[in-house]
Amino acid sequence: MISQQKTCTPVKENMLKLMRFFVEAEVNRAELDVNTQIEIVLKSLTKEFVSFRVAYNLGNKAFTLTQLMKELQSY
């Protein structure tokens, strides 16, 4: 269920779309922990965010989805 961000799509719009998918998955009794959700978000981003992904993974950061959205918007 990976939804790839389109180049012209703002990151906030992409995040909100994925968050709706996560809610739908939960309604259908799928269990996606926050780390899995964040991994899905990171994999969905365009190539412009490669350095953000590297920094996130190397920094061993633990964000909520809301915190991640704010970080991505300020990137």
C-alpha positions as CSV (number, residue, x, y, z in Angstrom):
1,M,0.0,0.0,0.0
2,I,2.8,2.4,-0.7
3,S,1.6,5.7,-2.1
4,Q,4.5,7.5,-3.8
5,Q,4.5,11.3,-3.3
6,K,4.2,13.1,-6.6
7,T,6.9,15.8,-7.2
8,C,4.4,18.7,-7.3
9,T,2.5,17.5,-4.2
10,P,3.2,19.3,-0.9
11,V,4.6,17.0,1.8
12,K,1.7,17.9,4.2
13,E,-0.8,16.7,1.6
14,N,1.1,13.5,1.1
15,M,1.3,12.9,4.9
16,L,-2.5,13.5,5.4
17,K,-3.3,11.1,2.6
18,L,-1.1,8.4,4.2
19,M,-2.6,9.1,7.6
20,R,-6.1,8.5,6.1
21,F,-4.8,5.1,4.8
22,F,-3.5,4.3,8.3
23,V,-6.9,5.0,9.8
24,E,-8.6,2.9,7.1
25,A,-6.2,0.1,7.8
26,E,-6.9,0.3,11.5
27,V,-10.6,0.2,10.9
28,N,-10.0,-3.0,8.9
29,R,-8.2,-4.4,11.9
30,A,-4.7,-4.1,10.5
31,E,-2.1,-3.3,13.2
32,L,0.5,-0.8,12.1
33,D,2.7,0.5,14.9
34,V,4.1,4.1,14.7
35,N,7.5,2.9,13.5
36,T,6.0,1.0,10.6
37,Q,3.8,4.0,9.7
38,I,6.9,6.3,9.8
39,E,8.8,3.9,7.6
40,I,5.9,3.9,5.1
41,V,5.9,7.7,5.1
42,L,9.7,7.9,4.6
43,K,9.6,5.5,1.7
44,S,6.8,7.4,0.0
45,L,8.8,10.7,-0.2
46,T,10.3,12.0,-3.3
47,K,14.1,12.0,-4.0
48,E,14.3,15.5,-2.6
49,F,14.0,14.0,0.9
50,V,16.9,11.5,0.6
51,S,19.1,13.4,3.0
52,F,16.3,13.8,5.4
53,R,15.7,10.0,5.4
54,V,19.4,9.4,6.0
55,A,19.6,11.9,8.9
56,Y,16.4,10.4,10.4
57,N,17.8,6.9,10.3
58,L,21.3,7.7,11.4
59,G,20.0,10.0,14.2
60,N,17.9,7.2,15.7
61,K,15.1,9.7,16.1
62,A,11.7,8.7,17.4
63,F,8.9,11.0,16.1
64,T,5.2,10.8,16.2
65,L,3.5,11.3,12.8
66,T,2.6,14.9,13.7
67,Q,6.2,15.6,14.7
68,L,7.5,14.0,11.5
69,M,5.1,16.1,9.4
70,K,6.3,19.3,11.1
71,E,10.0,18.3,10.5
72,L,9.3,17.5,6.8
73,Q,7.5,20.7,6.3
74,S,10.4,22.7,7.7
75,Y,13.0,20.7,5.6
